[in-house]
Amino acid sequence: MPLDGYPKKPPEDVPSEHIERARELQLELLVLEARLESANFEDKEAYRRAIRERREELDDLRTER
């Protein structure tokens, strides 16, 4: 994912029928990772869990062929 903001294109290994969801997940991950950096101690685990869930879903999209 580019460091300069919104992901320009979806991961190349995602089937075409899942591209839109993959882009949504990339954007959600970008936002969650930014929020994690500034989160207080109590909220960090919730952000980590949300990030983990989105990464797992994105990985699942990659393997569904």
Backbone as a printed PyTorch tensor [residue, N CA C, xyz], in Angstrom:
tensor([[[  0.8440,  -1.1700,   0.0000],
         [  0.0000,   0.0000,   0.0000],
         [  0.8900,   1.2330,   0.0000]],

        [[  0.5800,   2.2050,  -0.8740],
         [  1.4210,   3.3910,  -0.9360],
         [  1.3490,   4.2020,   0.3520]],

        [[  2.4400,   4.8500,   0.6620],
         [  2.4910,   5.6550,   1.8700],
         [  1.8390,   7.0120,   1.6850]],

        [[  1.5830,   7.4050,   0.4420],
         [  1.0360,   8.7340,   0.1790],
         [ -0.4800,   8.7930,   0.2140]],

        [[ -1.1300,   7.8190,   0.8130],
         [ -2.5770,   7.9070,   0.9720],
         [ -3.3300,   6.7430,   0.3790]],

        [[ -4.4680,   7.0660,  -0.1950],
         [ -5.4070,   6.0650,  -0.7040],
         [ -4.7340,   5.0940,  -1.6630]],

        [[ -4.9760,   3.8150,  -1.4910],
         [ -4.4070,   2.8190,  -2.4140],
         [ -4.9000,   3.0830,  -3.8360]],

        [[ -3.9900,   3.1880,  -4.7520],
         [ -4.3480,   3.5170,  -6.1370],
         [ -5.0250,   2.3620,  -6.8620]],

        [[ -4.6200,   1.1360,  -6.5460],
         [ -5.2350,  -0.0150,  -7.1980],
         [ -5.2870,  -1.1800,  -6.2160]],

        [[ -6.1860,  -2.1150,  -6.4560],
         [ -6.3230,  -3.2690,  -5.5520],
         [ -5.1350,  -4.2120,  -5.7040]],

        [[ -4.9590,  -5.1020,  -4.7490],
         [ -3.8860,  -6.0910,  -4.8780],
         [ -4.0650,  -6.8910,  -6.1650]],

        [[ -2.9740,  -7.1850,  -6.8250],
         [ -3.0360,  -7.8780,  -8.1160],
         [ -3.5210,  -9.3170,  -8.0000]],

        [[ -3.3890,  -9.9070,  -6.8340],
         [ -3.7510, -11.3150,  -6.6870],
         [ -5.1880, -11.5380,  -6.2170]],

        [[ -6.0160, -10.5000,  -6.3310],
         [ -7.4290, -10.6150,  -5.9570],
         [ -8.2430, -10.8440,  -7.2340]],

        [[ -9.1000, -11.8650,  -7.2580],
         [ -9.9430, -12.1110,  -8.4360],
         [-10.8290, -10.9020,  -8.7440]],

        [[-11.1610, -10.7230, -10.0010],
         [-11.8910,  -9.5420, -10.4440],
         [-13.2300,  -9.3450,  -9.7280]],

        [[-13.8920, -10.4310,  -9.3450],
         [-15.1910, -10.2860,  -8.6780],
         [-15.0640,  -9.7450,  -7.2500]],

        [[-13.8500,  -9.7110,  -6.7170],
         [-13.6470,  -9.2250,  -5.3460],
         [-12.8630,  -7.9080,  -5.2810]],

        [[-12.6110,  -7.3120,  -6.4210],
         [-11.7730,  -6.1090,  -6.4560],
         [-12.3680,  -4.9670,  -5.6410]],

        [[-13.6490,  -4.7260,  -5.7710],
         [-14.2630,  -3.6050,  -5.0500],
         [-14.1440,  -3.7920,  -3.5320]],

        [[-14.4160,  -4.9890,  -3.0500],
         [-14.2900,  -5.2490,  -1.6100],
         [-12.8320,  -5.1300,  -1.1660]],

        [[-11.9130,  -5.5770,  -1.9890],
         [-10.4860,  -5.4720,  -1.6520],
         [-10.0820,  -4.0110,  -1.5080]],

        [[-10.5680,  -3.1510,  -2.3890],
         [-10.2570,  -1.7160,  -2.2840],
         [-10.8560,  -1.1310,  -1.0130]],

        [[-12.0820,  -1.5270,  -0.6710],
         [-12.7000,  -1.0570,   0.5700],
         [-11.8690,  -1.4780,   1.7770]],

        [[-11.4180,  -2.7120,   1.7640],
         [-10.6040,  -3.2160,   2.8690],
         [ -9.2710,  -2.4790,   2.9610]],

        [[ -8.6620,  -2.1890,   1.8250],
         [ -7.4100,  -1.4390,   1.8330],
         [ -7.6090,  -0.0610,   2.4670]],

        [[ -8.6920,   0.5930,   2.1110],
         [ -8.9610,   1.9150,   2.6720],
         [ -9.2360,   1.8160,   4.1750]],

        [[-10.0270,   0.8340,   4.5830],
         [-10.2960,   0.6380,   6.0050],
         [ -9.0050,   0.3750,   6.7750]],

        [[ -8.1190,  -0.4310,   6.2050],
         [ -6.8430,  -0.7080,   6.8590],
         [ -6.0050,   0.5570,   6.9970]],

        [[ -5.9960,   1.3610,   5.9720],
         [ -5.2480,   2.6140,   6.0150],
         [ -5.7400,   3.4980,   7.1550]],

        [[ -7.0530,   3.6320,   7.2760],
         [ -7.6500,   4.4560,   8.3250],
         [ -7.3840,   3.8540,   9.7080]],

        [[ -7.5950,   2.5590,   9.8480],
         [ -7.3910,   1.9110,  11.1490],
         [ -5.9420,   1.9910,  11.6040]],

        [[ -5.0020,   1.8160,  10.6710],
         [ -3.5900,   1.9000,  11.0380],
         [ -3.2210,   3.3130,  11.4800]],

        [[ -3.7960,   4.3140,  10.8270],
         [ -3.5410,   5.7020,  11.2380],
         [ -4.1360,   5.9690,  12.6210]],

        [[ -5.3220,   5.4700,  12.8630],
         [ -5.9580,   5.6580,  14.1740],
         [ -5.2040,   4.9210,  15.2830]],

        [[ -4.6590,   3.7610,  14.9530],
         [ -3.8920,   2.9980,  15.9360],
         [ -2.6920,   3.7990,  16.4400]],

        [[ -2.0430,   4.5200,  15.5340],
         [ -0.8650,   5.3010,  15.9060],
         [ -1.1750,   6.3420,  16.9770]],

        [[ -2.3780,   6.9000,  16.9460],
         [ -2.6990,   7.9670,  17.8960],
         [ -3.6780,   7.5220,  18.9900]],

        [[ -3.9990,   6.2310,  19.0140],
         [ -4.9820,   5.7280,  19.9900],
         [ -4.4030,   5.6870,  21.3950]],

        [[ -5.2790,   5.8330,  22.3650],
         [ -4.8400,   5.6790,  23.7490],
         [ -4.7230,   4.1830,  24.0550]],

        [[ -4.1460,   3.8830,  25.1830],
         [ -3.8480,   2.4980,  25.5480],
         [ -5.0880,   1.6080,  25.5070]],

        [[ -6.2110,   2.1020,  26.0170],
         [ -7.4310,   1.2890,  26.0830],
         [ -7.9760,   0.9330,  24.7040]],

        [[ -7.7670,   1.7900,  23.7190],
         [ -8.3270,   1.5720,  22.3910],
         [ -7.4070,   0.7960,  21.4490]],

        [[ -6.1310,   0.7160,  21.7770],
         [ -5.1770,   0.0860,  20.8570],
         [ -5.5350,  -1.3570,  20.5270]],

        [[ -5.9510,  -2.1320,  21.5080],
         [ -6.2690,  -3.5380,  21.2290],
         [ -7.4720,  -3.6580,  20.2970]],

        [[ -8.4470,  -2.7950,  20.4360],
         [ -9.6120,  -2.8180,  19.5430],
         [ -9.1910,  -2.5190,  18.1010]],

        [[ -8.2950,  -1.5490,  17.9340],
         [ -7.8050,  -1.2350,  16.5870],
         [ -6.9830,  -2.3950,  16.0320]],

        [[ -6.1500,  -2.9890,  16.8540],
         [ -5.3610,  -4.1410,  16.3950],
         [ -6.2600,  -5.2880,  15.9530]],

        [[ -7.3140,  -5.5340,  16.7160],
         [ -8.2570,  -6.6010,  16.3740],
         [ -8.9490,  -6.2930,  15.0410]],

        [[ -9.3900,  -5.0580,  14.8670],
         [-10.0630,  -4.6640,  13.6270],
         [ -9.1110,  -4.7860,  12.4340]],

        [[ -7.8680,  -4.3870,  12.6280],
         [ -6.8670,  -4.5050,  11.5650],
         [ -6.6480,  -5.9670,  11.2130]],

        [[ -6.5110,  -6.8040,  12.2150],
         [ -6.3080,  -8.2410,  11.9970],
         [ -7.4870,  -8.8450,  11.2170]],

        [[ -8.7030,  -8.4670,  11.5950],
         [ -9.8930,  -8.9950,  10.9140],
         [ -9.9230,  -8.5880,   9.4460]],

        [[ -9.5980,  -7.3330,   9.1570],
         [ -9.6160,  -6.8840,   7.7580],
         [ -8.5060,  -7.5410,   6.9530]],

        [[ -7.3440,  -7.7060,   7.5500],
         [ -6.2530,  -8.3910,   6.8410],
         [ -6.6330,  -9.8410,   6.5370]],

        [[ -7.2820, -10.4920,   7.4840],
         [ -7.7160, -11.8770,   7.2580],
         [ -8.7450, -11.9390,   6.1300]],

        [[ -9.6830, -10.9890,   6.1230],
         [-10.6750, -10.9780,   5.0460],
         [-10.0200, -10.7270,   3.6970]],

        [[ -9.0610,  -9.8090,   3.6600],
         [ -8.3510,  -9.5360,   2.4220],
         [ -7.5690, -10.7670,   1.9640]],

        [[ -6.9410, -11.4660,   2.8820],
         [ -6.2490, -12.7090,   2.5440],
         [ -7.2190, -13.7590,   2.0040]],

        [[ -8.4170, -13.8180,   2.6070],
         [ -9.4340, -14.7620,   2.1240],
         [ -9.8510, -14.4320,   0.6900]],

        [[ -9.9650, -13.1480,   0.3820],
         [-10.3240, -12.7510,  -0.9830],
         [ -9.2420, -13.1920,  -1.9720]],

        [[ -8.0110, -13.1390,  -1.5370],
         [ -6.9020, -13.5460,  -2.4040],
         [ -6.9350, -15.0330,  -2.6980]],

        [[ -7.3710, -15.8240,  -1.7390],
         [ -7.3480, -17.2840,  -1.9150],
         [ -8.6050, -17.8400,  -2.5510]],

        [[ -9.6720, -17.0420,  -2.6420],
         [-10.9120, -17.5040,  -3.2810],
         [-10.7690, -17.3670,  -4.7840]],

        [[-10.5560, -18.4630,  -5.4280],
         [-10.3830, -18.4440,  -6.8900],
         [-11.2730, -19.4470,  -7.5370]]])
